């Protein structure tokens, strides 16, 4: 049980770092609103993964 929670936290951190890395690329495509959307989507997916592990 604890192992799954730790894995979820690590996955969420890794997703956050990946999203942050993508969003710091200086292109016109990644404007502020898109960064927010990508970040919140990443948090949502990580949250779903975390809840799935809690209920498993």
N, C-alpha and C positions, 0 to 999 in steps of 0.2 A: 504493500500500500504506500509506504513512504517513498519507495523507489520510484513509483509512478509519478508522485507529486514532484520529486526532485527532477525527474526527466522532463516533466511539463514545464517547470520553471526554467530549466536549461534551454529547452526548445523555444520558449517565449523570449528569453534573452537573446538567443541566436537569431530568431526572426526579427527582433527589434534592431539588432546590430546590422543585419542584412538590409532591412528596410532603410535604416539611417544611411548606410553606405550608398544605396541606390539613390536616395533622395538628395545626397550631397553632390551628385554629379551635376556639374554646371551646364545644364541644357535648358532651353526655353520650355521644353515639355514638362519638366518637373517644377512647376510653379508652386506657390505656397499651398493653394487649395488642394492640389493633387497630392502633395506631400502629406497633408492632413488625412486625406482619404485613404492613401496607401497605409499610413501608420495605424489608423483606426481599424482598417480591414485586417491588418496583421494582428492587432490586439484582440479583435473579435475571433479570429481563427484560433489564436493561442488560448483564449478563454474557453472556446468550445472544446478544444483538445483537453484542457484542464478539467472541465466539468465531466467530460466523457470518462476520464481516468478516475475521478472521484466516485462516479456511480458504478464503475466496473467492479 
